[in-house]
Amino acid sequence: MFKNLIKGLLVFCMLYTFSSPANAFYTDMDESHWCYQSIKFLTEIGVLVGYPDGTYKPDIPVSRAEFASMVIKSLGQENTTVSQPIDYADIEPDFWGYNIIQKAVYFDLIPNGRGTDFRPYDPVTRAEATTIAVNAITTSQISEQRAQNLVSKSYEDYTQLPAWFLVSAAKAELLDLNVVAPGHEGKLEPNRPMNRAEVAALLYKMMQEAKLNPNAKLAETLQKRTADGYVLDNVRVQGSIGVIPAGAIFPIKMETVVGSQVSNVGDIYTAKVPKNIVTKDKYLLVQEGSDLKGQVKYVQRAKRFKQNGEVIIKNELLVTPNDQAVMLYGVATLDPEVKGFWSKLFKNKKVLTTNGQIVNIRLLGPLKIDLTNGYIYE
């Protein structure tokens, strides 16, 4: 009961948020910030956290230890147990980030130090952060000459790249991982500390690429969830990402009575996902019991001898069991089944849904889902 109340409040708050474009996720930024959506998404899934005063502070640097933690969390490996010894001279087992750095070494994101310093409190540079992100992804080998040709076309400071970063910078360019903030166009600035906004943009891009083509170690752990349920045949699966295309038919179970004689435009309805929505290979897309919410968009009253009833509903919100709330737009036209000559001639058929009735909505936009954990990308 309490959980349902919390979910109801969450749905209300999310509807209010989406209807107020200027509403800020953090007090020191709004939706006009160039990296707002990435920061918002990564905060919702627990990768990023703000400060106690409600700010995010997008312009301050991120330490090397903090970045290692963010990377591991964004890849969903914070709970993975590994026994990779760390040889960095300045990292002891009682350091708060010891286990995180241990995981970063195990997953081949950073090399083992073998007696060198990790410098956990130093700010992570743009070159270091980008290289770690590239290391999370399986990539093809490229020569230094091709790497130089790639980066020289887009970045005026390509001659300032450290030799060790050249190939990673080129791979990042091919993967669209190089983050260039407004006001820094045409520059990679490899030695500049990466700030919290740039880190969010990089992690968001890396997450999506790593789900499609993770490195060998990560691929061993990124297992897709499976289940039985309602099969969508036209889902595109690449790596651990599933995309339900626009136009797909999505079943919902009505919890609100909607009818041609009782509903008005603007009325709110609630519904649930009646069964697990799965791919033809039984990969779980949307979990049974997920909450849905929408509005009545059109009502035609049934009138004797003149017209049958009709209602058009538009779904607007999906709240998953892990309490992620996302916009899910879909429409359905509810009209009576008219059979026989007399039924067609003497119009007056009414529309009325019942509690628990299944209605099929047609998605107006694609739905992109992480098959390993059910998170939905907006």
Order of alpha helices (4+ residues) and beta strands (2+ residues): alpha-alpha-alpha-alpha-alpha-alpha-alpha-alpha-alpha-beta-beta-beta-beta-beta-beta-beta-beta-beta-beta-alpha-beta-beta-beta
